[in-house]
Amino acid sequence: MRLTTRTNLAARILMACATNGDRLLRTAEISELCNCSTNHAAHVVQRLHAEGFLTTLRGRTGGIRLARAADQISIGTMFRLFEADIPFAECFDAEHNSCPLTETCRLRSYLERALGAFYHELDMVTLEDLVRGNCGLAKLLAMHPAPPAQCGAELGQGG
């Protein structure tokens, strides 16, 4: 199994917003933090905004931020948003399936159960779980010069 670049980038963007919850982030800042093109970040931000994960403010002083609290953002829901339109295997795509084994193959049912278990695990993870107390992430993604207070002691010890 492999996640799409869009899903990976969406997770990075949400973590950047959660880490910098006290300010609006610009798409150019996010693309630098997340190591991607501004255009690619803009497309993912647009989708996250349309689905209610982000709030956007236009204009010179605009930017993006989380639309709701990090503990209310399900990673499983976000993954489904970006992965659901891509069939896991050919037989999962009724419109383009040309596999001659579809009627008798048992693999599909096992794959469906495995995917269900995968999403079940991610449904139990929130954005808050990914960022809370993650001082290394805060150091990498923080747009302000000093890390959050709770990370100061850890970072001072070589972290």
N, C-alpha and C positions, 0 to 999 in steps of 0.2 A: 504494500500500500504506500502511496506517495501523495502528499498534500499538494494542491496547486500553489503556485506562487501567490496568487491572490489571497488564499486563505492564510498563508504564512504572513503576508504583508498586513492583512486585516488584524491579525493578532498583535503584530508589532505596533500598528497605529493605535489600537486600543490600549496597549500597555504604555505607550508614550503619553497618551492623553491622561490615563490614570495616574501616572507618575508625576505629571505636571498639572494636576487638577486645579491648581490655584491660578492658572493663566490660560489664555487662548493660544493655540498653536497654529501657525501658518503651514500650508501644505509644503512650502519650500523647506521649512524647518523639519517637518516630519520626514520628508524624503531624505534629508541629510542624516537625521537620527536613525532612520530605518534602512539606509543604504539602498535606495531605489530611485528611479527617475521621478521627477515631479509629476509628470503626466500619468505614470502608473499609480502613484499615490493618490492623485486627484480622482481617478476612476474608482478606486477602492473607497475613498472617503465619500464619494457621491453615493455609492451603494450602501455604506454604513449609515449615512444620513437618511437615505430613503427608507431604510428599515428600522429607524428609530434608535440606533446605537449612538449616534453623534448629533450634536446641535452645531449648526454652522451660522456664522455671522459674516455677512459680506462687507466689503469696503476696506478702506485703508487701515482701520483699526480692528478688522475682523479676524476670524480664525475659526478653529473648531475646538470642541470639548465634548466630554461625555454627556449624553442626553439624560442619563440616569446614573445612580450610584453604582460603583464598581461591583458591589456585592449583589446587584440586581441584573448583572450581565452574564448570561450563561455562555460558556465557551462552546458547548455542544450546539446551542442555537446558532451561534455565529458560524461554526464550521458547516452546519447544514445549509446556511444561506449561500455559502460560496462553493460547496461541494455537491449539493443536491442535483444541480443541473448537468452534472457530468456522471454518466453511468459508470459504476465500478467495473463492470465487465460488459462485453457485447450483449450477453443474454439479458442484461438489466435494461436494455434499450429496445423496447417493443417496436419502435419505428425503424430502427436500422439493424436489427438482429438478423444475421444470416447464418448463425451457427446451426449445423445440422443435428447437433446433439440435444438441443433445447428440450425436446419432449421427454427424453429419457435420462438426462444428466442429473445426478444427485448433488453435484458440486454447488449449484446455485443456492439450494436451501442452506447449506453449510455457510456459504459466503454471506447470505442474508442474516443468519444468526450472528456471525462474527461482526458484521457491520453494526447490527443492533447492539451488541455488547460494547463495541468501540464508542458509539454515540452515547450509550447509557453512562459509561465512565466519564465522558466529557460533559454530560449534563450535570454531573455532580460538582463540576469545577466552575468557579466564577472568576471574573477578571480580578476581583479582590484577592482571591487565592494566589494568583500569579504575581501580584505586585506587593502585597502587604509584607513588610519586613524583608523584602528582597533588596538589600543594600547595594549589591553589585549591579542590579538592574537600575536602581535609582541613580547610581553614579554614571552609568552609561547613557541614560535617557533624560536626565534632569537638564532643564533649560535655564536653571538658575545656578549661580556659581558655587553655592555650598550645598552639600547633600542634606536631606532631612535630618532633623535633630536626632532621631532614634538611630541613625546610621553613623553619626559622628564618632562614637567610641569604637565601633567595629572598623571603620575606615582608618582610624588613627593607629590601629594595630596592624597595619600592613594590608588591610582588606581592600 
